[in-house]
Amino acid sequence: MSQTERDAAAHAEPPQMEMLGLGGSRGPRTYRRRVWRGLRQQWKLLGVFEIDQKHEFYALTYMMKEGLSAAVQNTIDNPIPNELSDDDYKLEVTQIHKDFRMETFAGPVFASLRRSLGMGEREYQRSLSAEGYYLQFISNSKSKADFFLTNDKRFFLKTQNRREIRFLLSNLKNYMAHLEKYPHSLLVKFLGVHRIKIPNQRKKYFIVMQSVFYPDERIVARYDIKGCEVSRWTNPAPEGSQVIVVLKDLNFEGQYITLGQQRPWLLSQVRIDTAFLRALNVLDYSLLLAHQPLHQDEQHNSLSFATLIMRTKKSVNASPAPGVPGAVPEEDPTHLAKEAHNGTLRQQVVEVTGGGGVESVDRGEPLESSELREFQAQNRRLLPNFKNPLHVIDGPEQRYFVGIIDIFTVYGLKKRLEHLWKRLWHRGQTFSTVSPPLYCQRLCQWVEDHTK
């Protein structure tokens, strides 16, 4: 936004001022501004901007916040069934607010997904409708989408066009089936699809996603990887700067994702997830990657069979500890060690049931090596006791945040023509617009080449 536009916005009262109750007494507004002033200055240094009353997106994000709070309340008041029906996937619920209407698509389906992630509805509602302002994330993506973060930075809200939303909803059953089969898939977790209707304005579609980079307090570097070289360099932030810059493929050259025993799992899961996207005939998706150093007491954790049992139970537990999604109370490793004997894993470990619940199984006999391989193939991987375990992998010295995003680009006529043009323009170079099978193969190869 230009300086002229910023000055104009600074003197224009947002349309929701009356709704906020901030148009009269200056007391509450002055207090809130004083409380958040320090955080606002810090966010601006980091390339994340607080969307206060002077911001161009304030009216939109306020409507998002109010609409989402009401939509989640509807789920709280009308609990979802244990089994989803075809009607749940087609359901559209419209809620009328003072200055807008909000439509929620396939609400029970996304509520079911949130439940499978160990996320309570009230907890989700609190993050989406907390008192603090939403944040604007300035992305270097070529997409025309707008990116917003909840105040706690746990959830992303991203505007999408109608075609992208229709694609997601038409493939929602496949997406849910994939996550059910591979509960620790690297695919970004979509938590809601909505549309805002404002009188005399265009409809605004947006999605809510789990942030891959959460919590981000100690993240050292962030990358957006596509497995090619054309337009895949970003100028890093100046040394000593706190500005958030998402780097790209060429910035990562000469580095490695060091995972040790976790490497085979990552390679396998990337192959599984990209094969799923290839079947959807999509391309141009990205592998998000970030890392931070492990604390001393987090390093060199033993991966004994006792640890395997303990952490596997954490990874599939359906009743997380309050306030920490996906975490369960620590268990006594001495007791757990009794369940592991002579290099075999007894079937005392919990298993996920078809309805998303958990039941304990003890057949009194050890698992054979083939059954262990099947156990691992079902993707119940080792997880740290962490707030966002689905996108976190601990190596010997670094914690990595990994997720696959932007899965809406179909390889249709437009992309085929773009591919032909780029073949002529970027002769001898690799670029992102290629067929889905090649895109899938190339990204898998990048991960294999850059991990150890």
Buried (B, 14 or more C-beta within 10 A) or exposed (E): EEEEEEEEBEEEEBBBBEBBEBEEEEEEBEEBEEEBEEBBEEBEEBBBBBBBBBBBBBBBBBBBBBBBBBBBBBBEEEEBEEEBEEEBBEBEBEBEBEBBBBBBBBBBBBBBBBBBBBBBBEBBBBBBBBEEBBBBBBBEBEBEBBBBBBBBBBBBBBBBEEEBBBBBBEBBBEBBEBBBEBBBBBBBBBBBBBBBBBEEEEEBBBBBBBBBBBBBEEBEBBBBBBBBBBBBEBEEBEEEEEEBBBBBBEBBEEEEBBBEEBBEBBBBBBBBBBBBBBEBBBBBBBBBBBBBEBEEEBEEBEEEBBBBBBBBBBBBBBEBBEEEBBBBEEBEEEEBBEBBEEEBBBBBBBBBEEEBEEEEEEEEEBBEEEEBEEBBEBBBBBBBBBBBBBBBBBBEEBBBBBBBBBBBBBBEEEBEEBBEEBBEEBEEEBBBBBBBBBBBBBBBEBBBEBBE
